[in-house]
Amino acid sequence: MLSRRELANAIRALSMDAVQRANIGHPGAPMGMADLAEVLWNDFLIHNPANPDWPNRDRFVMSNGHGSMLMYSLLHLSGYELSMDDIRDFRQLHSRTPGHPEFGYTPGIETTTGPLGQGLANAVGMALAERLLANQFNQPNLEIVNHHTYVSVGDGCLMEGISHEASSLAGTLGLGKLIALYDDNNISIDGEVGGWFSEDVPARFEAYGWHVIRNVDGHDAEQVKDALEKARAESEKPSLICCKTTIGWGSPNKQGKESSHGAPLGEDEVALVRENIGWDYPPFEIPDAQYKAWDAKERGQQVENEWQQVFKKYENKHPQLAEEFKRRISGTTLPQNWDQTCEDYLQDCVTKAGKIASRKASQNALNAYAPVLPELFGGSADLSGSNLTAWSGSRWINHGEEDGNYLSYGVREFAMVAINNGMALHGGFIPYGGTFLIFSDYARNALRMAALMKQRNISVFSHDSIGLGEDGPTHQAVEQAASLRLIPNMSVWRPCDAVETAVAWRAAIENENKPTSLLLSRQGLPNIEREEKQIANIQRGAYTLLNGTDKPEVIIIATGSEVSIALEAAGQFEQKGHHIRVVSMPSTDTFDAQDESYRNEVLPNDCRKRIAIEAGSPDLWRKYVGLDGAVLGVNRFGESAPGPEVYEHFGITVDGLCRMLEEFF
């Protein structure tokens, strides 16, 4: 019978060999964490390699994602569909073992990690999702949701600011099924971390309200096992297990040193490791006894079968709840009355007149859509009353609602988006979170990760321009809309009124494979009259609002609060006998995805006289107006004054647009 150390050495061998073959990578973390990972995966982790998507599996997130070979070794050894050829292809083009773990590439990878600290925040979202689903679906003696979330973190993860944001909130919420394993090896790329990371980490997490287990020898399997048992027994607080480890354990000349952190050990040192740990096998060879000891397929199938038996009883006793659970976990099917709800609400918006801020129109859309979407879970980074993200049926879990649907994240924009990524990845929820558009910068990398992972995570960014007024340039978004539009697979909508806002929210909810950013105004916007065809074309990202049939002399492209300015200016020139087309383009990415014939219909190639207007950075609009066109925008930071005065100051007015139009005649 193989010892625990021998089992852990299989991880070390695979990790150092794969990194050596690729001639790039991070062998130190997998070699240092191998002992604690062996205990977790062989004694505690509930999972089924044959069905990586089984909903009641434990989640394991490696927040210190540079040590990805630990994950790939664990997945390969325990029986996931990850072959030895995949291990050999570590860090190669289109391989299933990329340099950092990527969701969707490799079975068993729960989230994409690498930007340090975000995996920890994702894990908080997963643990929150588990608790909420358990409260909503579990019945007496029939628990269909009951699993843990484990996350490994390193020194780098805990230096990142997001670790403070997410861990503070996790402690406040008392997420007792969240267990973090701290790989405390005292080394980062620059060397021993004491010169830049000297805080008392256990005391810090105790201050957050976590259950902290100190001074665990991460190379002593019995200590790790005892710590995990204690962590699992604590149901009221998340747990941090502080594991003292040696980076690059087993390497005679490089263990405990930064030289093992982010570079191959070298052929000579790899040979010395083999000798030192007693690994008598050539590269990429694992003996049958190792595979047999590691194989989790039989045990995994057994625990899933036991769960399936419970679920059958659940279906018999609670058939409607069972169907709803399956629908929500699938993430691919919206409620049956969804389409009709959207159509009814859209018609309601069409018939209403008067000015309304698009942030208020967003709240109205939530009041219409949310009652039929139990999977919708929202919140705000301490701006609920400004973002208007809470709706009439919001139940705040901060206020003790165990099966609530709304969370005040506090002033934690980065963590909010990353936690929502975790909720989306877990399944069962469509999360949304709100803040001012300017603070999308704080959350930028989590927004990028949502797009990279193709997760339906909706961001409600209100106060979208210089129009917010007196708060001034620190709060007035200028470059943020353009910045968000540059993120691949990010859908961005900047609606001009309640009708477009209704369509934007529907598109965001129906976008299964991408996040959406909704950019909403603080100031009131007039409701625009449209024909049925125009209403139908909003979902295409851009459409003609004025002069759709006549051959235009000039095309004005506008978004959001500037659409009404464009219509008024065009109307003045229409009275002079000119043909001005106004195109509302609430979503550039959606318009770009349309077929060429539709794009040419809206923006005909034979009309090169074009003006774009948006109260933000002008550069992106050059792709639509060309070098011969013009852009009326804001190319510097804002000013502190009432919103209308700031618009006047920057010339984002009807008169300003008319002066620009005159240059074409």
C-alpha positions in Angstrom: 0.0 0.0 0.0 1.4 3.4 -1.0 2.0 6.0 1.6 0.6 9.4 1.5 4.0 10.9 0.7 4.4 8.5 -2.3 1.0 9.6 -3.6 1.9 13.2 -3.2 5.2 12.6 -5.0 3.2 11.7 -8.1 2.0 15.3 -8.2 5.6 16.5 -7.8 6.9 14.4 -10.6 4.2 15.3 -13.0 4.5 19.0 -12.2 8.2 19.3 -12.5 8.3 17.2 -15.7 5.5 19.2 -17.4 7.2 22.5 -16.6 10.5 21.2 -17.7 9.1 20.0 -21.0 7.4 23.3 -21.6 10.6 25.1 -20.5 8.3 27.6 -18.7 6.0 27.5 -15.7 5.8 27.4 -11.9 6.9 24.1 -10.4 7.4 25.4 -6.8 3.8 25.7 -5.7 2.6 22.3 -6.9 5.6 20.6 -5.3 5.1 22.5 -2.0 1.3 22.0 -1.9 1.3 18.3 -3.0 1.0 16.9 0.5 -2.0 19.0 1.6 -3.7 18.6 -1.8 -3.4 14.8 -1.5 -5.2 14.8 1.8 -8.0 17.1 0.5 -8.6 15.2 -2.7 -8.3 11.7 -1.3 -10.0 12.1 2.0 -12.5 15.0 1.8 -13.3 16.3 -1.7 -16.7 15.1 -2.9 -16.7 14.9 -6.7 -17.2 12.6 -9.6 -14.5 12.6 -12.4 -17.0 11.0 -14.8 -19.4 13.9 -14.3 -17.6 17.1 -13.6 -20.8 19.1 -13.8 -22.7 17.1 -11.1 -24.4 20.0 -9.2 -23.8 18.8 -5.7 -20.0 18.3 -6.1 -17.6 20.2 -3.8 -15.9 23.0 -5.6 -12.1 23.3 -5.5 -10.6 26.6 -6.7 -6.9 27.2 -7.1 -6.7 31.0 -6.6 -2.9 30.8 -6.9 -3.4 29.7 -10.5 0.2 30.0 -11.5 0.6 26.6 -9.8 -1.8 25.1 -12.4 0.2 21.8 -12.7 -1.1 20.9 -9.2 -4.6 21.1 -10.6 -3.8 19.2 -13.8 -2.0 16.5 -11.9 -4.9 16.1 -9.5 -7.4 15.9 -12.3 -5.3 13.4 -14.3 -4.5 11.1 -11.4 -8.1 11.1 -10.0 -9.6 10.1 -13.3 -10.9 13.1 -15.1 -10.8 13.2 -18.9 -7.3 14.6 -19.0 -4.7 12.4 -20.6 -1.0 12.1 -20.2 -0.7 13.6 -23.7 -2.6 16.6 -22.3 -0.1 16.8 -19.4 2.8 16.7 -21.9 1.2 19.5 -23.9 1.3 21.8 -20.8 1.3 25.5 -22.0 1.1 24.6 -25.7 -1.2 26.1 -28.3 -4.8 24.9 -27.9 -3.9 22.4 -25.2 -6.2 21.4 -22.4 -3.5 22.3 -19.9 -2.9 26.1 -20.5 -0.5 28.0 -18.3 -3.2 29.1 -15.9 -6.4 27.1 -15.3 -9.1 28.2 -17.7 -12.8 27.4 -17.3 -14.2 25.6 -20.2 -10.9 24.1 -21.4 -10.3 21.4 -18.9 -12.9 19.2 -17.2 -12.9 19.9 -13.4 -11.6 23.5 -13.6 -14.3 25.5 -11.8 -13.0 29.0 -12.7 -10.2 30.7 -14.6 -7.5 31.9 -12.2 -4.2 33.6 -12.5 -4.9 37.2 -11.6 -4.2 36.6 -7.9 -6.9 36.9 -5.3 -9.8 36.6 -7.7 -10.2 32.9 -7.2 -10.8 33.5 -3.5 -13.5 36.0 -4.4 -15.0 33.5 -6.9 -15.0 30.9 -4.2 -17.0 33.3 -1.9 -19.6 33.6 -4.7 -19.8 29.8 -5.0 -20.2 29.3 -1.3 -22.9 32.1 -1.3 -24.7 30.4 -4.2 -24.6 27.0 -2.4 -26.1 28.5 0.8 -28.9 30.4 -1.1 -29.8 27.4 -3.2 -29.9 25.2 -0.1 -32.3 27.6 1.6 -34.5 27.8 -1.4 -34.7 24.1 -2.4 -33.8 21.8 0.5 -36.7 20.2 2.3 -36.9 18.2 5.6 -34.9 15.0 5.2 -34.3 15.8 1.5 -31.2 17.9 1.1 -30.3 18.2 -2.6 -27.8 21.1 -2.1 -25.1 20.4 0.5 -21.5 20.8 -0.5 -18.4 22.7 0.4 -16.2 25.2 -1.5 -12.5 24.8 -1.0 -10.0 27.4 -2.3 -6.2 27.4 -2.1 -4.5 30.8 -1.7 -0.9 31.9 -1.6 0.9 34.9 -0.2 0.3 36.8 -3.5 -3.4 36.2 -3.3 -3.5 37.6 0.2 -1.5 40.7 -0.8 -4.0 41.6 -3.4 -6.7 44.1 -2.3 -9.5 41.9 -3.5 -8.6 39.4 -0.9 -9.5 41.9 1.8 -12.8 42.9 0.1 -14.0 39.3 -0.4 -12.8 37.9 2.8 -14.3 40.7 4.9 -17.7 40.1 3.3 -17.4 36.3 3.6 -16.8 36.6 7.3 -19.7 39.0 7.7 -22.0 36.7 5.9 -20.8 33.7 7.9 -20.2 31.4 4.9 -19.5 28.3 7.0 -19.0 25.9 4.0 -16.1 28.0 2.6 -12.7 26.6 3.5 -9.5 28.3 2.4 -6.1 26.6 2.5 -3.3 29.1 2.8 -0.1 27.9 1.2 2.2 29.9 3.6 5.6 29.3 2.0 7.0 32.8 2.5 8.2 33.1 -1.1 7.1 35.2 -4.1 9.0 36.1 -7.3 11.1 38.8 -5.6 12.2 36.4 -2.8 11.3 36.0 0.8 8.1 38.1 1.4 9.0 39.4 4.9 10.2 42.7 3.4 6.8 43.5 1.9 4.3 41.2 3.5 4.8 41.1 7.3 1.3 41.2 8.6 -0.2 38.7 10.9 -2.5 36.9 8.4 -4.2 34.6 11.0 -5.1 37.7 13.1 -6.3 39.5 10.1 -8.7 36.7 9.2 -9.9 36.4 12.8 -10.7 40.1 12.6 -12.8 39.3 9.5 -14.8 36.8 11.6 -13.2 33.7 10.1 -12.4 30.5 11.9 -8.6 30.3 11.7 -6.5 27.2 12.2 -2.9 28.3 12.8 0.5 26.7 12.3 -0.4 23.5 10.4 2.5 21.7 8.9 1.5 21.4 5.3 3.8 18.4 4.8 2.3 16.5 7.7 -0.8 14.6 6.3 -2.3 14.0 9.8 -2.1 17.6 10.7 -3.7 18.7 7.5 -6.4 16.0 7.9 -7.1 17.2 11.5 -7.4 20.8 10.3 -9.8 20.0 7.5 -12.0 18.0 9.9 -12.1 21.0 12.3 -12.9 23.3 9.4 -15.7 21.2 8.2 -17.2 21.0 11.7 -17.4 24.8 11.8 -20.7 25.8 10.2 -21.1 29.4 11.3 -17.8 30.8 10.0 -15.6 30.4 6.9 -12.3 28.7 7.8 -8.7 29.5 7.0 -6.2 26.7 7.4 -2.7 28.2 7.6 -0.4 25.6 6.2 3.3 26.1 6.5 4.9 24.7 3.4 8.2 24.7 1.6 8.1 25.9 -2.0 9.7 23.4 -4.4 9.7 20.7 -1.7 12.0 17.8 -2.7 14.4 19.9 -4.7 17.8 19.7 -3.0 19.1 23.0 -4.3 16.0 25.1 -5.0 13.4 24.2 -2.3 12.5 27.2 -0.1 13.9 29.6 -2.7 12.4 31.9 -5.3 14.3 30.0 -8.0 11.7 27.3 -7.8 8.8 29.7 -8.1 8.5 30.7 -11.7 11.0 28.8 -13.8 11.8 25.1 -14.7 14.1 23.4 -12.2 16.5 22.3 -14.9 17.3 18.8 -16.1 20.0 18.3 -13.5 17.9 19.4 -10.6 14.9 17.4 -11.8 17.1 14.3 -11.7 18.2 15.2 -8.2 14.6 15.6 -7.1 13.8 12.1 -8.5 16.6 10.7 -6.4 15.7 12.7 -3.3 12.1 11.7 -3.2 12.6 8.2 -4.4 10.7 8.5 -7.7 12.2 5.8 -9.9 10.2 6.4 -13.0 10.9 8.3 -16.2 9.1 11.5 -17.1 5.4 11.2 -17.6 5.2 7.7 -16.4 2.9 6.8 -13.5 2.8 3.2 -12.2 -0.5 1.4 -12.1 -0.4 1.3 -8.3 -0.5 5.0 -8.2 -3.4 5.3 -10.6 -5.3 2.7 -8.6 -4.8 4.5 -5.3 -5.7 7.9 -6.8 -8.7 6.8 -8.9 -11.8 8.6 -7.6 -14.2 7.4 -10.3 -15.8 4.6 -8.4 -16.1 6.6 -5.2 -17.4 9.6 -7.2 -20.0 7.6 -9.0 -21.2 6.1 -5.7 -21.7 9.5 -4.0 -23.5 10.8 -7.1 -25.7 7.7 -7.2 -26.6 8.2 -3.6 -27.5 11.8 -4.4 -29.5 10.7 -7.4 -31.6 8.4 -5.1 -32.3 11.4 -2.8 -33.2 13.5 -5.8 -35.7 10.9 -7.0 -37.4 11.0 -3.7 -37.3 14.8 -3.9 -38.9 14.7 -7.4 -41.7 12.4 -6.2 -42.5 14.5 -3.2 -41.8 18.0 -4.6 -42.1 17.7 -8.4 -42.4 21.4 -9.2 -39.4 22.3 -7.0 -37.4 19.5 -8.7 -38.2 20.8 -12.2 -37.4 24.4 -11.1 -34.0 23.2 -9.6 -33.1 21.5 -12.9 -34.1 24.5 -14.9 -32.1 26.9 -12.8 -29.0 24.7 -12.6 -29.0 24.2 -16.4 -28.7 27.9 -16.9 -30.0 27.5 -20.5 -33.8 27.8 -20.0 -35.7 30.9 -18.8 -39.2 30.6 -17.3 -42.0 29.8 -19.7 -43.6 33.2 -19.3 -40.4 35.1 -19.9 -41.1 36.1 -23.5 -44.6 37.3 -22.8 -43.5 39.2 -19.8 -40.9 41.0 -21.9 -43.3 41.8 -24.7 -45.9 43.1 -22.3 -43.5 45.3 -20.5 -42.0 46.7 -23.7 -45.4 47.7 -24.9 -46.0 49.4 -21.6 -42.8 51.4 -22.0 -43.8 52.4 -25.5 -47.1 54.0 -24.3 -45.6 56.0 -21.5 -44.4 59.6 -22.1 -42.4 62.0 -20.1 -38.8 62.1 -18.9 -37.2 59.4 -16.9 -33.6 58.7 -16.1 -32.4 55.4 -17.6 -31.3 54.3 -14.1 -34.9 54.6 -13.0 -36.0 52.9 -16.2 -33.6 50.1 -15.3 -35.3 49.7 -11.9 -38.7 49.7 -13.6 -37.4 46.9 -15.9 -36.3 45.0 -12.8 -39.8 45.4 -11.3 -41.2 43.9 -14.4 -38.7 41.1 -15.1 -37.5 40.0 -11.6 -40.8 38.6 -10.4 -40.7 35.9 -13.0 -36.9 35.3 -12.6 -36.2 33.6 -9.3 -32.6 33.1 -10.4 -32.0 36.8 -10.6 -29.7 37.8 -7.7 -28.7 41.5 -7.4 -26.9 44.0 -5.3 -24.9 47.1 -5.2 -21.6 48.4 -3.9 -23.2 50.6 -1.3 -25.1 52.6 -3.9 -28.5 50.9 -4.0 -30.4 54.2 -3.7 -28.3 55.7 -6.5 -28.0 52.8 -8.9 -31.7 51.9 -8.2 -30.7 48.2 -8.3 -33.1 47.2 -5.6 -36.6 46.4 -6.8 -40.0 46.1 -5.0 -39.4 42.4 -4.3 -35.8 42.6 -3.2 -35.1 40.7 0.0 -31.7 41.7 1.5 -29.7 38.9 2.9 -27.7 41.5 4.9 -31.0 42.0 6.8 -31.3 38.3 7.8 -33.3 36.9 4.8 -31.8 33.4 4.4 -33.3 32.9 1.0 -32.9 36.5 -0.1 -32.2 37.8 -3.5 -30.3 41.0 -2.9 -27.0 41.8 -1.2 -25.4 45.1 -0.2 -21.7 44.4 -1.1 -20.5 47.4 0.7 -17.8 49.6 -0.9 -16.3 46.6 -2.7 -16.7 47.0 -6.4 -13.9 44.6 -7.4 -15.1 41.8 -5.1 -18.7 42.4 -6.1 -18.1 41.5 -9.7 -15.7 38.7 -8.9 -18.1 37.2 -6.3 -20.9 37.4 -9.0 -18.6 35.6 -11.4 -18.4 32.8 -8.7 -22.2 32.7 -8.4 -22.6 32.5 -12.2 -20.0 29.7 -12.4 -21.7 27.8 -9.6 -25.0 27.7 -11.4 -28.5 28.5 -10.4 -28.2 32.3 -10.5 -28.1 35.2 -12.9 -26.2 37.8 -10.8 -26.1 41.5 -11.3 -24.3 44.3 -9.4 -24.4 48.0 -9.4 -22.1 50.9 -9.0 -21.2 54.2 -10.8 -19.7 53.8 -14.2 -16.6 55.5 -13.1 -15.9 52.8 -10.6 -16.0 50.1 -13.2 -12.3 50.9 -13.2 -12.0 49.3 -9.7 -13.7 46.2 -11.0 -12.0 46.1 -14.4 -10.1 42.8 -14.1 -13.1 40.9 -12.8 -15.2 42.3 -15.7 -12.5 41.0 -18.1 -12.5 37.6 -16.4 -16.3 37.4 -16.8 -15.9 38.0 -20.5 -13.0 35.6 -20.8 -15.0 32.8 -19.0 -18.2 33.6 -21.0 -20.2 34.2 -17.8 -23.6 35.9 -17.6 -22.8 38.5 -15.1 -24.7 41.8 -15.4 -23.2 45.1 -14.3 -25.5 48.1 -13.7 -23.3 51.2 -14.2 -25.3 54.3 -13.5 -24.2 58.0 -13.5 -22.7 57.2 -16.9 -21.2 60.6 -18.0 -20.5 64.2 -17.3 -24.2 64.5 -16.8 -23.9 63.5 -13.2 -22.8 67.0 -12.6 -21.6 68.4 -9.2 -19.6 65.4 -8.1 -17.1 66.5 -10.7 -14.3 64.9 -12.7 -13.5 62.2 -10.1 -17.0 60.8 -10.6 -17.7 61.8 -14.2 -17.1 58.9 -16.6 -15.3 59.9 -19.7 -13.2 57.0 -21.0 -15.0 54.1 -19.2 -17.7 53.4 -21.9 -15.0 53.1 -24.6 -12.8 51.0 -22.3 -15.6 48.5 -21.6 -16.4 48.3 -25.3 -12.8 47.2 -25.9 -13.2 44.0 -23.8 -13.7 41.0 -26.1 -17.0 39.2 -25.4 -18.3 42.1 -23.3 -21.7 43.4 -24.3 -22.2 47.1 -23.6 -25.6 48.9 -23.8 -26.1 52.6 -23.3 -29.9 53.1 -23.7 -31.5 56.4 -24.6 -34.9 55.9 -22.9 -37.1 53.4 -21.1 -37.9 51.4 -24.3 -34.2 50.8 -25.1 -33.5 50.1 -21.4 -36.2 47.4 -21.4 -34.6 45.8 -24.5 -31.1 46.1 -23.0 -32.1 44.3 -19.8 -33.8 41.5 -21.8 -30.6 41.1 -24.0 -28.5 41.0 -20.8 -30.6 38.2 -19.3 -30.7 36.2 -22.5 -27.0 36.5 -23.1 -26.0 33.0 -21.8 -22.4 33.2 -22.9 -21.3 36.8 -22.1 -21.4 39.5 -19.5 -23.3 42.7 -20.0 -22.6 46.2 -18.9 -25.6 48.6 -18.7 -24.6 52.2 -18.8 -27.4 54.4 -17.3 -28.0 58.1 -16.9 -28.6 60.0 -13.7 -30.5 62.7 -15.6 -34.0 62.4 -17.0 -34.3 61.4 -20.7 -37.3 61.9 -22.9 -39.3 58.8 -24.2 -38.9 58.7 -27.9 -41.7 57.8 -30.3 -41.0 54.9 -32.6 -42.6 52.7 -35.2 -43.0 49.0 -34.7 -40.1 48.2 -37.0 -37.8 50.6 -35.1 -38.8 49.0 -31.8 -38.1 45.5 -33.3 -34.6 46.6 -34.5 -33.4 47.9 -31.1 -32.3 44.4 -30.3 -29.9 44.6 -33.2 -27.8 47.2 -31.4 -28.4 50.1 -33.8 -31.3 51.3 -35.9 -32.6 54.3 -37.8 -34.7 56.7 -35.7 -35.1 59.4 -38.3 -35.0 59.4 -42.1 -34.8 55.7 -42.6 -36.1 55.8 -46.2 -34.7 59.0 -47.8 -31.1 59.0 -49.0 -29.3 60.9 -46.2 -26.9 63.7 -46.7 -25.5 63.3 -43.2 -25.8 60.5 -40.7 -25.7 61.3 -36.9 -24.9 58.3 -34.7 -25.8 58.8 -31.0 -26.2 56.8 -27.8 -27.9 57.3 -24.5 -28.6 60.8 -23.3 -27.3 62.3 -26.6 -29.9 60.7 -28.8 -32.5 63.4 -28.0 -29.9 66.0 -28.8 -29.3 64.4 -32.1 -33.0 64.3 -33.0 -33.5 67.9 -32.1 -30.5 69.1 -34.1 -31.5 66.9 -37.1 -35.0 68.4 -37.0 -33.7 71.9 -37.4 -31.8 70.9 -40.5 -34.8 69.0 -41.8 -36.7 72.2 -41.7 -34.0 73.8 -43.9 -34.6 71.0 -46.5 -31.6 68.8 -45.6 -31.9 65.0 -45.2 -30.3 64.1 -41.9 -30.4 60.5 -40.7 -30.3 59.8 -36.9 -29.1 56.4 -35.8 -29.4 55.3 -32.2 -26.6 52.8 -31.4 -27.2 51.6 -27.8 -24.9 48.6 -28.3 -21.9 48.8 -30.7 -20.9 45.1 -30.2 -24.5 43.9 -30.9 -24.6 46.0 -34.0 -21.2 44.8 -35.2 -22.5 41.2 -34.9 -25.3 41.8 -37.4 -25.1 40.7 -41.0 -23.5 43.0 -43.5 -26.7 43.9 -45.3 -28.3 45.2 -42.1 -25.2 47.2 -41.2 -25.2 48.8 -44.6 -28.9 49.5 -44.4 -28.4 51.5 -41.2 -25.0 53.0 -42.2 -25.0 53.1 -46.0 -21.5 53.1 -47.5 -22.4 55.9 -50.0 -22.9 58.4 -47.2 -19.5 59.3 -45.8 -20.7 62.5 -44.1 -21.2 61.2 -40.5 -21.1 62.6 -37.0 -21.1 60.6 -33.8 -22.1 62.2 -30.5 -21.6 60.7 -27.1 -20.6 62.5 -23.8 -17.5 60.5 -23.5 -14.2 59.6 -25.1 -14.5 60.2 -28.9 -11.9 57.9 -30.3 -13.8 54.6 -30.6 -16.4 56.3 -32.8 -13.9 56.8 -35.6 -14.7 53.2 -36.7 -18.2 54.3 -37.6 -17.6 57.9 -38.9 -14.3 57.3 -40.7 -11.5 59.8 -41.1 -13.8 62.2 -43.0 -16.4 62.2 -40.2 -16.6 64.1 -37.0 -17.2 63.2 -33.3 -18.7 65.4 -30.7 -17.5 64.0 -27.4 -15.4 64.7 -24.3 -11.6 64.3 -24.7 -10.6 65.4 -21.3 -11.7 65.1 -17.7 -15.0 66.7 -16.6 -15.8 69.7 -14.4 -17.8 70.1 -11.1 -21.0 72.0 -11.8 -24.7 71.1 -12.4 -25.1 68.6 -15.2 -26.7 70.9 -17.8 -23.9 73.5 -17.3 -21.2 70.8 -17.7 -22.9 69.7 -21.0 -22.9 73.3 -22.1 -19.3 73.8 -21.1 -18.2 70.9 -23.4 -20.6 71.8 -26.2 -22.6 68.6 -25.9 -25.7 70.5 -26.9 -28.1 71.0 -29.8 -26.3 74.2 -30.8 -22.9 72.5 -30.6 -24.1 69.7 -32.8 -25.7 72.1 -35.3 -22.4 74.0 -35.6 -20.7 70.7 -36.5 -23.4 69.8 -39.0 -23.1 73.2 -40.7 -19.5 72.3 -41.7 -20.9 69.6 -44.0 -23.0 72.0 -46.0 
